[in-house]
Amino acid sequence: MKKYYELVGQRLVAMLDWEKGYGTLEQAQKYFDCEIREITKKEFDRLGEEYSK
């Protein structure tokens, strides 16, 4: 299951493809080792375009 994240304050977005039963926000925050927020695919695409400029 794909989930999309913004790494707050770093102008980065990321997608993780979690296995069923995994993928909490806390698990993602531990993986990235920074503050993150979960976002929609639409916002992921928009921010990806914005941050790549």
Short mmCIF file of the C-alpha atoms (twelve columns), coordinates in Angstrom:
data_MODEL
# 
_entry.id   MODEL 
# 
loop_
_atom_site.group_PDB 
_atom_site.id 
_atom_site.type_symbol 
_atom_site.label_atom_id 
_atom_site.label_alt_id 
_atom_site.label_comp_id 
_atom_site.label_asym_id 
_atom_site.label_seq_id 
_atom_site.Cartn_x 
_atom_site.Cartn_y 
_atom_site.Cartn_z 
_atom_site.pdbx_PDB_model_num 
ATOM 1  C CA . MET A 1  0.000  0.000  0.000  1 
ATOM 2  C CA . LYS A 2  1.560  3.267  -1.109 1 
ATOM 3  C CA . LYS A 3  1.581  6.201  1.281  1 
ATOM 4  C CA . TYR A 4  2.874  9.676  0.561  1 
ATOM 5  C CA . TYR A 5  4.738  11.998 2.898  1 
ATOM 6  C CA . GLU A 6  6.183  15.484 3.088  1 
ATOM 7  C CA . LEU A 7  9.389  15.828 5.071  1 
ATOM 8  C CA . VAL A 8  8.544  19.014 6.929  1 
ATOM 9  C CA . GLY A 9  11.016 21.872 6.508  1 
ATOM 10 C CA . GLN A 10 13.185 19.985 4.008  1 
ATOM 11 C CA . ARG A 11 11.354 20.642 0.713  1 
ATOM 12 C CA . LEU A 12 11.187 16.889 0.075  1 
ATOM 13 C CA . VAL A 13 8.368  14.456 -0.586 1 
ATOM 14 C CA . ALA A 14 8.568  10.673 -0.450 1 
ATOM 15 C CA . MET A 15 6.472  7.610  -1.179 1 
ATOM 16 C CA . LEU A 16 6.757  4.366  0.747  1 
ATOM 17 C CA . ASP A 17 5.151  1.149  -0.484 1 
ATOM 18 C CA . TRP A 18 4.190  -0.515 2.808  1 
ATOM 19 C CA . GLU A 19 3.314  -4.177 3.267  1 
ATOM 20 C CA . LYS A 20 -0.193 -4.887 4.539  1 
ATOM 21 C CA . GLY A 21 -0.423 -4.275 8.280  1 
ATOM 22 C CA . TYR A 22 2.379  -1.714 8.325  1 
ATOM 23 C CA . GLY A 23 2.627  1.959  7.526  1 
ATOM 24 C CA . THR A 24 1.661  4.020  10.530 1 
ATOM 25 C CA . LEU A 25 2.777  7.624  10.670 1 
ATOM 26 C CA . GLU A 26 4.984  6.744  13.642 1 
ATOM 27 C CA . GLN A 27 6.721  3.987  11.657 1 
ATOM 28 C CA . ALA A 28 7.335  6.364  8.758  1 
ATOM 29 C CA . GLN A 29 8.650  9.059  11.103 1 
ATOM 30 C CA . LYS A 30 11.099 6.550  12.586 1 
ATOM 31 C CA . TYR A 31 12.176 5.465  9.071  1 
ATOM 32 C CA . PHE A 32 12.860 9.029  7.901  1 
ATOM 33 C CA . ASP A 33 14.204 10.171 11.305 1 
ATOM 34 C CA . CYS A 34 12.579 13.595 10.967 1 
ATOM 35 C CA . GLU A 35 9.220  15.335 11.244 1 
ATOM 36 C CA . ILE A 36 6.848  14.270 8.473  1 
ATOM 37 C CA . ARG A 37 3.212  14.554 7.559  1 
ATOM 38 C CA . GLU A 38 1.119  12.197 5.468  1 
ATOM 39 C CA . ILE A 39 -0.233 13.758 2.269  1 
ATOM 40 C CA . THR A 40 -2.467 12.749 -0.632 1 
ATOM 41 C CA . LYS A 41 -1.169 11.578 -4.013 1 
ATOM 42 C CA . LYS A 42 -2.451 14.828 -5.534 1 
ATOM 43 C CA . GLU A 43 -0.541 16.925 -2.988 1 
ATOM 44 C CA . PHE A 44 2.520  14.673 -3.436 1 
ATOM 45 C CA . ASP A 45 2.524  15.426 -7.176 1 
ATOM 46 C CA . ARG A 46 1.962  19.165 -6.639 1 
ATOM 47 C CA . LEU A 47 4.675  19.527 -3.996 1 
ATOM 48 C CA . GLY A 48 7.084  17.402 -6.036 1 
ATOM 49 C CA . GLU A 49 6.710  19.831 -8.930 1 
ATOM 50 C CA . GLU A 50 7.039  22.866 -6.642 1 
ATOM 51 C CA . TYR A 51 10.085 21.551 -4.778 1 
ATOM 52 C CA . SER A 52 11.937 20.567 -7.950 1 
ATOM 53 C CA . LYS A 53 12.075 24.179 -9.190 1 
# 
